[in-house]
Amino acid sequence: MNLKEIHTFVICAYGNSSYLEECMLSLVNQHNQSSIILYTSTPSLQIEELCKKYNIAYYHGSGGSIGKDWNNALSCVKTRYATIAHQDDYYEPQYSELIIKKFQSNPDALIAYSDYFEEKNGKKIERTLNLKIKRLMLRTINLFPKSKLWRTRVLAFGNAICCPSVSYDLSVLNGFKFDEKLKGNLDWIAWYQIGKMKGSFVYVDKPLMCHRIHEESETSKTISNNTRSQEDLETLEIFWPKWIAKLLMKQYVKSQNSNK
């Protein structure tokens, strides 16, 4: 199976990240090679040189928000399936092969995603209570992957789906766009919006990518300036009455400590 013809990793790069080359290497070293491209709204010599080093197609455009960059990145993809790779994270060598197999065995799949693990200061983090709850939620969604009501109810308790673990079937998402106004919860809102479409959410129950936690990550930045807390509350209020959303928010604030 030639994945280059059907699947693309599109790396979203911001500024000059010390982790970008490791991300690229994890994609270049996939067991079954996909196409790899990079998009940035902050072009730099470092990014350009790394793209040349690993023969990665290089795209750049105007920025404005994370959502705009993700939308622009996906617009550069020419294959049916796409994965937005975050520059700080990396993938296990079998990610693309197992994800595409999952798509092909579930023709109605909207998105396919895997379990994941976290790393901080160069060390893998043992599964915290927060990560254990998220894994339970991922498996719970997977009980009824075709049910719009079921996945909406699970998403009402939080966002367990790790954004860079997700691959998209662009042929069935019908012009879907990430919300360009949000800073922290555009992925959670995206799963809610995609979840209202007809089709399945499919899950590979293996940790196939690493979400790296560090002070310069966008997740850490939105937590430190309280943007994340405000957006979390607003998102919970989509699913719940305000008084229930505030109760759930107390638990969410505790879970954010793992990203500090």
SULSUL-V146757 format. One record per residue. N is the residue number from 1. RES is the residue in three letters. D_CENTER is the distance of its C-alpha to the mean C-alpha in Angstrom with 1 decimal. Layout:
{{N & RES & D_CENTER} {N & RES & D_CENTER}}
This chain:
{{1 & MET & 24.6} {2 & ASN & 23.6} {3 & LEU & 19.9} {4 & LYS & 20.4} {5 & GLU & 21.9} {6 & ILE & 19.1} {7 & HIS & 15.7} {8 & THR & 14.2} {9 & PHE & 11.8} {10 & VAL & 11.6} {11 & ILE & 11.3} {12 & CYS & 11.1} {13 & ALA & 13.9} {14 & TYR & 15.6} {15 & GLY & 19.1} {16 & ASN & 20.3} {17 & SER & 18.0} {18 & SER & 19.8} {19 & TYR & 16.7} {20 & LEU & 16.1} {21 & GLU & 18.6} {22 & GLU & 17.3} {23 & CYS & 13.9} {24 & MET & 16.1} {25 & LEU & 18.4} {26 & SER & 15.8} {27 & LEU & 15.1} {28 & VAL & 18.8} {29 & ASN & 19.8} {30 & GLN & 18.0} {31 & HIS & 20.8} {32 & ASN & 20.5} {33 & GLN & 19.7} {34 & SER & 17.4} {35 & SER & 17.9} {36 & ILE & 16.3} {37 & ILE & 16.4} {38 & LEU & 15.5} {39 & TYR & 15.4} {40 & THR & 16.6} {41 & SER & 18.5} {42 & THR & 20.2} {43 & PRO & 22.0} {44 & SER & 23.9} {45 & LEU & 26.1} {46 & GLN & 24.0} {47 & ILE & 21.0} {48 & GLU & 23.5} {49 & GLU & 25.4} {50 & LEU & 22.4} {51 & CYS & 21.6} {52 & LYS & 25.3} {53 & LYS & 25.4} {54 & TYR & 22.8} {55 & ASN & 23.7} {56 & ILE & 20.4} {57 & ALA & 20.9} {58 & TYR & 20.5} {59 & TYR & 19.8} {60 & HIS & 20.2} {61 & GLY & 20.9} {62 & SER & 21.5} {63 & GLY & 19.0} {64 & GLY & 19.1} {65 & SER & 15.8} {66 & ILE & 12.1} {67 & GLY & 11.9} {68 & LYS & 14.8} {69 & ASP & 13.4} {70 & TRP & 10.3} {71 & ASN & 13.0} {72 & ASN & 15.3} {73 & ALA & 13.1} {74 & LEU & 12.7} {75 & SER & 16.5} {76 & CYS & 17.3} {77 & VAL & 16.2} {78 & LYS & 19.2} {79 & THR & 18.1} {80 & ARG & 17.4} {81 & TYR & 14.0} {82 & ALA & 11.1} {83 & THR & 8.0} {84 & ILE & 6.6} {85 & ALA & 7.4} {86 & HIS & 7.7} {87 & GLN & 11.4} {88 & ASP & 11.8} {89 & ASP & 10.1} {90 & TYR & 11.7} {91 & TYR & 11.9} {92 & GLU & 14.8} {93 & PRO & 17.3} {94 & GLN & 17.1} {95 & TYR & 13.3} {96 & SER & 14.0} {97 & GLU & 17.4} {98 & LEU & 16.4} {99 & ILE & 13.5} {100 & ILE & 16.0} {101 & LYS & 18.8} {102 & LYS & 17.0} {103 & PHE & 16.6} {104 & GLN & 20.2} {105 & SER & 21.6} {106 & ASN & 20.1} {107 & PRO & 21.1} {108 & ASP & 20.1} {109 & ALA & 16.4} {110 & LEU & 14.1} {111 & ILE & 10.8} {112 & ALA & 10.7} {113 & TYR & 8.6} {114 & SER & 10.1} {115 & ASP & 11.3} {116 & TYR & 10.5} {117 & PHE & 12.9} {118 & GLU & 13.4} {119 & GLU & 15.8} {120 & LYS & 18.0} {121 & ASN & 21.0} {122 & GLY & 20.6} {123 & LYS & 21.0} {124 & LYS & 18.9} {125 & ILE & 18.8} {126 & GLU & 20.6} {127 & ARG & 19.1} {128 & THR & 19.8} {129 & LEU & 20.8} {130 & ASN & 17.5} {131 & LEU & 15.5} {132 & LYS & 18.2} {133 & ILE & 17.9} {134 & LYS & 14.2} {135 & ARG & 15.1} {136 & LEU & 18.0} {137 & MET & 16.0} {138 & LEU & 13.8} {139 & ARG & 17.2} {140 & THR & 18.7} {141 & ILE & 16.6} {142 & ASN & 17.4} {143 & LEU & 21.1} {144 & PHE & 21.3} {145 & PRO & 18.4} {146 & LYS & 20.3} {147 & SER & 21.3} {148 & LYS & 20.1} {149 & LEU & 22.0} {150 & TRP & 20.8} {151 & ARG & 17.1} {152 & THR & 17.9} {153 & ARG & 20.1} {154 & VAL & 17.6} {155 & LEU & 15.0} {156 & ALA & 18.1} {157 & PHE & 18.1} {158 & GLY & 14.7} {159 & ASN & 10.9} {160 & ALA & 10.6} {161 & ILE & 7.4} {162 & CYS & 4.9} {163 & CYS & 1.5} {164 & PRO & 2.7} {165 & SER & 5.0} {166 & VAL & 5.1} {167 & SER & 8.0} {168 & TYR & 10.1} {169 & ASP & 13.9} {170 & LEU & 14.9} {171 & SER & 18.5} {172 & VAL & 18.2} {173 & LEU & 15.9} {174 & ASN & 19.0} {175 & GLY & 18.1} {176 & PHE & 15.1} {177 & LYS & 14.1} {178 & PHE & 11.7} {179 & ASP & 14.1} {180 & GLU & 15.4} {181 & LYS & 17.4} {182 & LEU & 14.9} {183 & LYS & 13.9} {184 & GLY & 11.9} {185 & ASN & 11.1} {186 & LEU & 10.0} {187 & ASP & 6.9} {188 & TRP & 9.6} {189 & ILE & 12.1} {190 & ALA & 10.2} {191 & TRP & 10.3} {192 & TYR & 13.8} {193 & GLN & 14.8} {194 & ILE & 13.6} {195 & GLY & 15.1} {196 & LYS & 18.4} {197 & MET & 18.7} {198 & LYS & 20.7} {199 & GLY & 19.0} {200 & SER & 17.1} {201 & PHE & 13.8} {202 & VAL & 14.2} {203 & TYR & 13.3} {204 & VAL & 14.2} {205 & ASP & 15.8} {206 & LYS & 15.5} {207 & PRO & 13.5} {208 & LEU & 12.4} {209 & MET & 10.2} {210 & CYS & 10.9} {211 & HIS & 9.4} {212 & ARG & 12.3} {213 & ILE & 14.1} {214 & HIS & 16.6} {215 & GLU & 18.5} {216 & GLU & 17.3} {217 & SER & 13.5} {218 & GLU & 12.4} {219 & THR & 11.7} {220 & SER & 15.3} {221 & LYS & 16.8} {222 & THR & 15.9} {223 & ILE & 17.3} {224 & SER & 20.4} {225 & ASN & 21.4} {226 & ASN & 20.9} {227 & THR & 18.7} {228 & ARG & 16.2} {229 & SER & 19.1} {230 & GLN & 20.4} {231 & GLU & 17.3} {232 & ASP & 16.8} {233 & LEU & 20.4} {234 & GLU & 20.2} {235 & THR & 17.4} {236 & LEU & 19.3} {237 & GLU & 22.4} {238 & ILE & 20.9} {239 & PHE & 21.3} {240 & TRP & 24.3} {241 & PRO & 27.6} {242 & LYS & 27.4} {243 & TRP & 29.3} {244 & ILE & 27.0} {245 & ALA & 23.9} {246 & LYS & 25.7} {247 & LEU & 26.4} {248 & LEU & 22.8} {249 & MET & 21.9} {250 & LYS & 24.3} {251 & GLN & 22.3} {252 & TYR & 19.0} {253 & VAL & 20.9} {254 & LYS & 21.8} {255 & SER & 18.4} {256 & GLN & 17.3} {257 & ASN & 20.0} {258 & SER & 17.9} {259 & ASN & 15.8} {260 & LYS & 19.1}}
